[in-house]
Amino acid sequence: MSFVSDYSAQIGLVLLLLTFAAFFWERRPPVVIAIAAGAAMLVLGYLPPGDMLGTFANSAPITIAAMFILSGALLRTGALEEVSGWIVRRTLRTPRLATAEIGLGTLVASAFMNNTPVVIVMIPIVRRLARVLRVAATRLLIPLSYLTILGGTLTLIGTSTNLLVNGVAQEQGQEAFGIFEITGVGLVSLLAGLAVLALFGPWLLPNRGPRLGDEERESDMYLSHLILTERSRYVGQRLSETNIARRPGVRIQAIQRGLTLQRKGLEDIVLSAGDQLVVAASPEEIASLAEAADFRTGLTGVGGGITTAAPDRPDDLHIIEAVVSASHPVVGQRLREIPLLSRLRVRVLGLARPRHLAGPTLAEARVRAGDRLLIAAGSDAAQALQGNMQLTDVGTTAIRSFRRSKAPIAIATLLGVVVGAALFELPIEALAVGGVAIVLLLRCIEPSDAWASLDGNTLVLIFGMLAFGKGLDNAGTIELVVAWLEPLMSATSPLVLILIVYAVTSILTEVITNNAIAVIMTPIAIGLAEAAGIDARPLIVAVMFGASASFATPIGYQTNTLVYGAANYRFTDFVKIGLPMNIGVGLATSVAIWAFYT
């Protein structure tokens, strides 16, 4: 073991280069590479078991996990869905103003919650806006991703990378960052990004239509109907006076009264008991509507089917999604005639069809191969459905009804975390964990949903890279790298040093996961600052911003990857607009860091 200990710094450097190469070539998932890198340090003895266990006490991944759950609570309560629905309605009335509102809403949301769900919710809204404005979605979706990246740099909790850099810096003896400490630099970065998009976007953003077969589809919208009960609060009201049509993810297609199906002038119809509202809705909205005592949702099975509304809703109720195979005998039959309804105590809540909406009503829709049925069933009926060989992909879905009554609690909890950290300088990790306790105790989100909202790959990758980074530090690799760079940096001005650290971090982030780069670059930046005799804080901030500045590739940041798959983009589209963004934002951010911190 003498060779391993005598040349520990050099061996650590080789491991660092091999780890970078493994991330770059992507032969294995990043999380596997991070675990392997940490394990290598443990085996070689550079990471004692005590230090390895110490990585689990790092505040960064704990805070990140807590923020994932708080973001999940906003989704579970429908808070983000309500905002998106309001924006959609504004889009149809004032599309130009709605464009600015979408941008502002995206920035605010991404500054305080996980960026990924923000982009997932906003993609269909931006697509609809593109249709209203009659422009290609490719002109708008890249800017959407860039706005979430820039918005995430406005606060400490805006991205997991900010929190991770803060945690690693604290381990290196640096003072913790305040929640709004980087906001000034973030605003400069944001303004620079907006300026680049305004100047170069009209020429460099692609104007390309959808791929063949990739048109805007209705496949995520289910056809359903809602029968108003005698005790419904909506009886006697005009449709326009109710909140049904204002729900995000719900479109009223028609109203059936007796044998008459009316499609026009729906807003002025006074609702009566027994009216059937034909709706197109997201599965989450259908699940929410099915719980309301105001309606009987969908088609019932034998014995009146199963009750989905409180208080008679059974404890073993499952939401099942089943795809009809081409060989199923129900193909061609009306949905109300299928044997499923005459054999099992189920309720067919909705039917979704690829590329367009089925119709004219749920009962009269003829079943086709590939149709998806959303079914409420008890445990016995669910098992029977899963044993049906002519239904494919049968399984309990992750669809949950929104807990809208809990939305104010979820919003207030997140605001409490922000205000507590900003005004009272309380530890962000303690506030975030306390916030998780509140949303769980008050049932804004169930434990199973909270667990599902965690990004396990990201958290395990962070723990693996923290272990690897500690091993590099113990092996002397960080000191070795700093010693090599010190002669080059000794005569360098602070501004140039900030530019170099930012540029190196940003370039590596384009091809290697940003959290891995953050763990490696933070101690190097601190070492360079100590060697140059300057405050380490500006270089730490440079790592923070550089690790989020992934504009030139669709793989460097998850939001880029999401929009890359959502429109007819090519890899080079990101390079064309991303390079000016990297240069413009990088220069402005580096100067801002220098101005604010030196």
C-alpha positions in Angstrom: 0.0 0.0 0.0 3.1 2.3 0.1 2.8 3.2 -3.6 -0.9 4.1 -3.1 -0.1 6.3 -0.1 3.2 7.8 -1.5 1.5 8.8 -4.8 -2.0 9.5 -3.5 -2.3 12.9 -5.1 -1.3 11.6 -8.5 -3.5 8.6 -8.3 -6.4 10.8 -7.2 -5.8 13.0 -10.3 -5.9 9.9 -12.6 -9.2 8.9 -11.0 -10.5 12.4 -11.5 -9.6 12.3 -15.2 -11.1 8.8 -15.6 -14.3 10.0 -13.9 -14.6 13.0 -16.2 -14.0 10.7 -19.2 -16.7 8.3 -18.0 -19.2 11.1 -17.6 -18.3 12.4 -21.1 -18.6 9.0 -22.9 -21.9 8.1 -21.0 -21.3 4.3 -21.3 -22.9 4.1 -17.8 -25.5 6.3 -16.1 -24.0 9.3 -14.2 -25.3 7.9 -10.9 -23.4 4.6 -11.4 -20.2 6.5 -12.2 -20.5 8.7 -9.1 -21.0 5.6 -6.9 -18.0 3.9 -8.5 -15.8 7.0 -8.0 -16.7 7.2 -4.3 -16.2 3.4 -3.9 -12.8 3.7 -5.5 -11.7 6.3 -2.9 -13.0 4.0 -0.1 -11.1 1.0 -1.4 -7.9 2.9 -1.9 -8.0 4.2 1.7 -8.3 7.9 0.8 -11.8 8.0 2.2 -12.0 6.5 5.8 -15.4 5.0 6.7 -15.9 7.9 9.1 -15.5 10.5 6.3 -17.7 8.5 4.1 -20.5 8.5 6.7 -19.9 12.2 7.2 -21.0 12.9 3.6 -24.5 11.9 4.7 -24.5 14.7 7.3 -23.9 17.3 4.6 -26.7 19.9 4.6 -26.8 20.2 0.8 -28.5 16.9 -0.2 -30.8 17.1 2.9 -32.0 20.6 1.8 -32.3 19.5 -1.8 -34.4 16.5 -0.9 -36.6 18.7 1.3 -37.1 21.2 -1.6 -38.1 18.3 -3.9 -40.9 17.4 -1.5 -42.0 21.0 -1.1 -42.2 21.3 -4.9 -44.1 18.0 -5.0 -46.6 19.5 -2.5 -47.2 22.4 -4.8 -47.9 20.0 -7.6 -50.0 17.6 -5.5 -52.3 20.4 -4.2 -52.8 21.8 -7.8 -51.2 25.2 -6.9 -49.0 25.1 -10.0 -51.8 23.8 -12.1 -54.1 26.7 -11.1 -51.5 29.2 -12.1 -51.0 27.4 -15.5 -54.8 27.3 -16.1 -55.0 31.1 -15.4 -52.2 31.7 -17.9 -53.9 29.5 -20.5 -57.1 31.5 -20.2 -55.1 34.8 -20.5 -53.3 33.3 -23.6 -56.5 33.0 -25.5 -57.6 36.6 -24.7 -54.4 38.6 -24.8 -51.6 36.4 -26.3 -48.9 39.1 -26.4 -49.4 40.0 -22.8 -49.6 36.4 -21.9 -46.2 35.8 -23.4 -44.7 38.3 -20.9 -46.7 36.7 -18.0 -45.5 33.2 -18.9 -41.9 34.5 -18.8 -42.4 36.3 -15.5 -44.2 33.3 -14.0 -41.5 30.9 -15.1 -38.8 33.1 -13.6 -40.6 33.4 -10.2 -41.4 29.7 -10.0 -37.9 28.5 -11.0 -36.4 30.9 -8.4 -38.1 29.0 -5.5 -38.8 25.4 -6.7 -37.3 22.6 -8.7 -37.0 23.6 -12.3 -38.0 20.3 -13.8 -41.7 20.3 -12.8 -41.9 24.0 -13.8 -40.8 23.1 -17.4 -43.1 20.0 -17.5 -46.1 22.1 -16.6 -45.2 25.0 -18.9 -44.4 23.0 -22.1 -48.1 22.5 -23.1 -48.9 26.1 -22.2 -46.1 27.4 -24.5 -47.2 25.0 -27.2 -50.7 26.5 -27.1 -49.3 30.0 -27.0 -47.3 29.2 -30.2 -50.5 28.1 -31.9 -52.4 31.2 -30.9 -49.5 33.4 -32.0 -49.1 31.3 -35.2 -45.4 30.7 -34.6 -43.4 27.5 -34.4 -43.0 26.1 -31.0 -39.3 25.8 -31.6 -39.1 29.6 -31.4 -40.4 29.5 -27.8 -39.4 26.3 -26.0 -35.6 27.0 -25.9 -36.2 30.4 -24.3 -38.5 28.7 -21.8 -35.6 26.4 -20.7 -33.2 29.3 -20.6 -35.6 31.3 -18.4 -35.8 28.5 -15.9 -32.0 28.2 -15.8 -31.6 32.0 -15.3 -34.5 32.0 -12.8 -32.8 29.3 -10.8 -29.8 31.5 -10.2 -31.8 34.2 -8.6 -31.9 32.6 -5.1 -29.9 30.0 -3.2 -32.8 27.5 -3.3 -33.4 28.0 -7.1 -31.4 25.0 -8.1 -29.9 22.0 -6.4 -26.5 23.1 -7.7 -26.6 26.4 -5.7 -27.4 24.4 -2.5 -24.7 21.8 -3.3 -22.0 24.5 -3.8 -23.1 26.2 -0.6 -22.8 22.8 1.3 -19.4 22.0 -0.1 -18.1 25.5 0.7 -19.3 25.2 4.3 -17.4 21.9 4.6 -14.3 23.8 3.4 -14.8 26.3 6.3 -16.6 29.0 4.3 -19.5 31.0 5.7 -23.0 29.9 4.5 -24.8 31.9 1.8 -28.0 33.8 2.5 -31.0 32.9 0.4 -31.0 36.2 -1.5 -27.2 36.8 -1.4 -26.7 35.9 -5.1 -29.9 37.7 -6.3 -28.0 40.8 -7.5 -25.6 38.8 -9.6 -28.6 36.7 -10.8 -30.5 39.7 -12.0 -27.5 40.9 -14.0 -27.2 37.4 -15.5 -30.9 37.4 -16.3 -30.8 40.8 -18.0 -27.8 39.7 -20.1 -29.6 36.5 -21.1 -32.7 38.4 -22.1 -30.6 40.8 -24.1 -28.9 38.0 -26.0 -32.2 36.3 -26.7 -33.7 39.7 -27.9 -30.7 40.4 -30.2 -29.9 37.0 -31.6 -33.1 35.0 -31.0 -34.9 36.2 -34.1 -32.0 35.0 -36.3 -30.7 32.0 -34.4 -33.8 30.3 -32.9 -35.2 27.7 -35.4 -38.5 28.3 -37.1 -39.3 24.6 -37.7 -42.7 22.9 -37.7 -43.4 19.7 -35.8 -42.1 16.3 -36.9 -44.3 14.1 -39.0 -46.7 12.5 -36.6 -45.6 14.8 -33.8 -48.4 17.3 -34.1 -50.1 18.7 -31.0 -52.1 15.7 -29.8 -55.1 15.2 -27.5 -53.7 11.8 -26.4 -53.3 13.1 -22.8 -56.9 14.3 -22.6 -59.6 11.9 -21.6 -63.2 12.1 -22.8 -65.6 11.8 -19.8 -68.9 13.0 -18.7 -70.2 14.5 -15.4 -73.9 13.9 -14.4 -75.1 16.5 -12.0 -76.7 15.0 -8.9 -79.7 16.3 -7.1 -77.6 17.8 -4.3 -75.1 19.4 -6.6 -74.2 23.0 -5.7 -74.2 23.8 -9.4 -77.9 23.1 -10.0 -79.6 26.4 -10.9 -76.4 28.1 -11.9 -75.3 29.2 -15.3 -72.2 27.2 -16.5 -70.3 30.5 -16.7 -71.0 31.1 -13.0 -69.4 27.8 -11.9 -65.7 27.0 -11.5 -66.0 23.8 -13.6 -65.0 25.4 -16.9 -62.3 27.5 -15.2 -60.5 24.4 -13.9 -57.1 24.0 -15.6 -57.0 20.9 -17.7 -60.8 20.8 -18.2 -62.7 21.7 -21.4 -66.5 21.5 -21.6 -67.3 20.0 -25.0 -71.1 19.8 -24.8 -74.1 19.5 -22.4 -76.5 16.7 -22.9 -80.0 17.1 -21.5 -82.3 14.2 -22.2 -81.7 13.3 -25.9 -80.5 16.8 -26.8 -76.7 17.4 -27.1 -75.9 21.1 -27.2 -72.4 22.3 -28.2 -73.0 26.1 -28.6 -73.9 28.8 -26.2 -72.9 26.6 -23.2 -71.9 29.5 -20.9 -75.5 30.7 -20.7 -77.1 27.3 -20.0 -78.7 27.1 -16.5 -77.7 23.7 -15.1 -80.3 21.1 -13.9 -80.0 17.9 -12.0 -79.4 15.0 -14.5 -77.5 17.2 -17.0 -74.5 15.5 -18.5 -71.4 17.7 -19.0 -69.3 16.1 -21.8 -65.7 17.1 -20.9 -62.2 16.6 -22.1 -59.8 16.6 -19.1 -56.5 15.6 -17.8 -56.5 12.3 -15.8 -55.7 14.3 -12.6 -58.6 16.6 -13.1 -60.9 13.6 -13.8 -59.8 11.9 -10.6 -60.5 15.2 -8.7 -63.9 15.6 -10.3 -64.8 11.9 -9.5 -64.3 12.6 -5.8 -66.8 15.5 -5.8 -70.3 14.8 -4.5 -71.7 17.2 -7.2 -71.3 14.7 -10.0 -71.5 11.1 -11.0 -68.4 10.7 -13.2 -68.1 8.3 -16.1 -70.0 5.0 -16.8 -70.9 2.6 -14.1 -70.6 -1.1 -14.0 -72.7 -3.9 -12.5 -74.6 -3.0 -9.3 -74.2 0.7 -10.0 -70.5 0.4 -10.2 -68.1 1.7 -7.5 -68.6 5.0 -5.7 -65.7 7.4 -6.1 -67.2 10.4 -4.2 -66.8 11.0 -0.5 -68.0 9.9 2.0 -68.9 6.5 0.4 -65.6 6.1 -1.4 -64.1 2.7 -0.4 -60.7 2.4 1.1 -59.4 -0.1 -1.5 -60.3 2.1 -4.5 -57.7 2.0 -7.3 -57.3 4.1 -10.4 -56.5 1.7 -13.3 -55.3 2.6 -16.8 -55.7 -0.1 -19.4 -54.9 -0.1 -23.1 -57.2 -2.0 -25.4 -55.4 -4.5 -27.6 -56.2 -5.0 -31.3 -57.5 -8.5 -30.5 -60.0 -7.5 -27.8 -63.6 -8.3 -28.7 -64.8 -4.9 -27.5 -63.1 -3.2 -30.5 -65.9 -1.5 -32.5 -68.4 -1.6 -29.7 -69.9 1.4 -28.0 -68.3 2.0 -24.6 -71.6 1.6 -22.8 -72.0 -1.9 -24.3 -68.7 -3.4 -23.3 -68.9 -6.6 -21.1 -66.6 -5.1 -18.6 -69.4 -2.9 -17.2 -71.8 -5.9 -16.9 -69.3 -8.2 -15.1 -67.4 -6.0 -12.6 -68.1 -3.3 -10.0 -66.1 -0.7 -11.8 -66.5 2.8 -13.1 -65.0 3.9 -16.4 -64.0 7.4 -15.7 -62.6 8.3 -19.2 -61.3 7.2 -22.6 -58.2 8.7 -24.3 -57.4 8.1 -27.9 -54.0 8.8 -29.6 -53.9 12.0 -31.8 -57.5 13.1 -31.2 -60.4 13.1 -28.8 -63.0 10.3 -29.0 -66.7 11.1 -29.1 -69.3 12.4 -29.5 -70.0 11.3 -25.9 -68.3 8.8 -23.5 -71.2 6.4 -23.7 -71.5 6.5 -27.5 -67.7 6.4 -28.3 -66.8 3.3 -30.2 -63.7 1.5 -28.7 -60.6 1.3 -30.9 -57.4 -0.6 -30.6 -54.9 1.5 -28.6 -57.6 3.4 -26.7 -56.7 4.0 -23.0 -59.4 3.5 -20.4 -59.3 5.2 -17.0 -61.1 2.9 -14.6 -62.0 3.2 -10.9 -62.1 -0.3 -9.3 -61.9 -2.0 -6.0 -59.1 -4.5 -5.2 -60.9 -7.6 -6.6 -62.0 -5.9 -9.8 -58.5 -4.5 -10.2 -57.0 -8.0 -10.0 -59.5 -9.2 -12.6 -58.5 -6.4 -14.9 -54.9 -7.2 -14.5 -55.6 -10.8 -15.4 -57.3 -9.9 -18.7 -54.9 -10.9 -21.4 -56.6 -8.7 -24.0 -56.0 -5.5 -22.1 -52.3 -4.4 -22.2 -50.4 -2.2 -19.9 -52.9 -2.7 -17.1 -51.7 -1.2 -13.9 -52.4 1.2 -11.0 -51.4 4.6 -12.2 -49.7 7.4 -10.3 -52.7 9.6 -11.0 -54.0 11.4 -8.0 -56.7 13.9 -7.5 -55.6 17.4 -6.6 -55.9 18.5 -3.0 -56.9 22.0 -3.8 -58.0 22.8 -0.3 -54.5 22.3 0.9 -52.9 24.6 -1.7 -52.8 27.7 0.6 -50.9 25.6 3.2 -48.3 24.4 0.7 -47.8 27.9 -0.7 -47.6 29.4 2.8 -45.1 26.8 3.9 -42.8 27.6 1.0 -43.1 31.3 1.7 -42.3 30.6 5.3 -39.1 28.8 4.3 -38.1 31.8 2.1 -39.0 34.5 4.6 -37.4 32.6 7.6 -34.1 32.3 5.7 -34.2 35.8 4.3 -35.4 37.9 7.2 -34.4 35.9 10.3 -31.2 34.2 8.9 -32.4 30.8 10.1 -30.6 27.8 8.6 -32.2 26.9 5.3 -31.8 23.2 5.9 -33.8 23.4 9.2 -36.5 25.5 7.6 -36.8 23.2 4.6 -37.1 20.0 6.8 -39.6 21.8 9.0 -41.6 22.7 5.9 -41.6 19.0 4.9 -43.0 18.1 8.3 -45.8 20.7 7.9 -46.9 19.5 4.5 -46.9 15.9 5.6 -48.7 16.5 8.9 -51.3 18.6 7.3 -51.7 16.1 4.4 -50.8 18.4 1.6 -48.9 15.4 0.2 -49.0 11.8 1.3 -45.7 10.0 2.3 -45.8 7.8 -0.9 -46.2 10.9 -3.1 -43.4 12.7 -1.2 -41.1 9.7 -1.7 -42.1 9.7 -5.4 -41.2 13.4 -5.7 -37.6 12.8 -4.7 -35.2 12.6 -7.6 -33.3 9.5 -6.3 -30.7 9.6 -9.1 -29.8 13.2 -8.3 -29.5 12.6 -4.6 -27.4 9.4 -5.0 -25.2 11.1 -7.5 -24.6 14.0 -5.1 -23.7 11.6 -2.2 -21.3 9.7 -4.5 -19.6 12.9 -5.7 -19.4 14.3 -2.2 -17.6 11.1 -1.1 -15.3 11.3 -4.2 -14.6 15.0 -3.5 -13.7 14.2 0.1 -11.4 11.4 -1.1 -9.6 13.8 -3.5 -9.1 16.3 -0.7 -7.7 13.7 1.6 -5.4 12.3 -1.2 -4.0 15.8 -1.7 -5.2 16.0 -5.3 -6.9 19.4 -4.8 -3.6 20.8 -3.4 -1.7 19.4 -6.3 -4.0 21.0 -8.9 -3.9 24.3 -7.0 -0.1 24.1 -6.8 0.1 23.5 -10.6 -2.2 26.5 -11.3 -0.8 28.9 -8.7 2.2 30.2 -10.9 -0.3 30.9 -13.7 -2.7 32.6 -11.4 -0.4 34.5 -9.1 -0.2 37.6 -11.4 -3.8 37.3 -12.5 -6.3 40.0 -11.5 -9.4 38.9 -9.5 -11.7 39.7 -12.5 -9.7 37.4 -14.9 -9.6 34.7 -12.2 -13.4 34.9 -11.9 -13.7 34.7 -15.7 -11.4 31.6 -15.8 -13.2 29.7 -13.0 -16.6 30.5 -14.5 -15.5 29.5 -18.1 -14.0 26.2 -17.0 -17.0 25.3 -14.9 -19.4 26.3 -17.7 -17.6 24.4 -20.4 -17.4 21.2 -18.3 -21.1 21.6 -17.4 -22.1 21.3 -21.1 -20.8 17.7 -21.3 -20.8 16.5 -17.6 -23.5 16.6 -15.1 -23.5 20.0 -13.3 -23.7 18.6 -9.7 -20.6 16.5 -10.3 -18.7 19.6 -11.6 -19.9 21.7 -8.7 -18.5 19.2 -6.1 -15.1 19.1 -7.9 -14.7 22.8 -8.8 -15.8 24.3 -5.5 -12.7 23.2 -3.4 -10.4 24.0 -6.4 -11.8 27.5 -6.5 -11.3 27.9 -2.8 -7.7 26.7 -3.1 -7.0 29.1 -5.9 -8.4 32.0 -3.9 -6.2 31.2 -1.0 -3.1 30.8 -3.2 -3.9 34.2 -4.9 -4.5 35.8 -1.5 -8.1 36.9 -2.3 -11.5 36.3 -0.8 -12.8 32.9 -1.9 -16.4 34.0 -2.1 -16.4 35.5 -5.6 -14.9 32.3 -7.0 -17.4 30.1 -5.2 -20.2 32.3 -6.8 -18.5 31.8 -10.2 -18.7 28.1 -9.7 -22.4 28.4 -8.6 -23.3 30.3 -11.8 -21.0 28.5 -14.2 -22.4 25.1 -13.1 -25.9 26.3 -14.1 -24.9 28.0 -17.4 -25.6 25.1 -19.7 -27.1 26.8 -22.8 -25.1 25.2 -25.8 -26.2 21.5 -25.6 -29.5 19.8 -25.0 -27.8 17.3 -22.5 -26.1 19.7 -20.1 -29.2 20.6 -18.1 -32.4 18.6 -17.6 -34.7 21.4 -18.7 -32.8 21.6 -22.1 -33.4 17.9 -22.5 -37.1 18.2 -21.8 -37.7 20.9 -24.5 -35.4 19.1 -26.9 -37.8 16.1 -26.9 -40.9 18.3 -26.9 -40.3 20.0 -30.3 -38.6 19.4 -33.6 -35.2 20.5 -32.4 -31.7 19.4 -33.7 -28.6 19.3 -31.5 -27.1 22.2 -33.5 -30.1 24.5 -32.6 -28.8 24.6 -29.1 -25.3 25.3 -30.2 -26.3 28.2 -32.4 -28.1 30.2 -29.8 -26.4 28.7 -26.8 -22.9 29.9 -27.7 -23.9 33.6 -27.7 -25.8 32.9 -24.5 -22.7 31.3 -22.8 -20.5 34.2 -23.9 -22.9 37.1 -23.1 -24.2 35.7 -19.8 -20.7 34.6 -18.8 -19.1 38.0 -19.3 -21.9 39.9 -17.6 -22.0 37.5 -14.7 -18.3 37.5 -14.1 -18.2 41.3 -14.1 -21.2 41.4 -11.8 -19.5 39.0 -9.4 -16.3 41.1 -9.5 -18.4 44.3 -8.8 -20.5 42.8 -6.0 -17.8 40.8 -4.2 -14.4 42.5 -4.7 
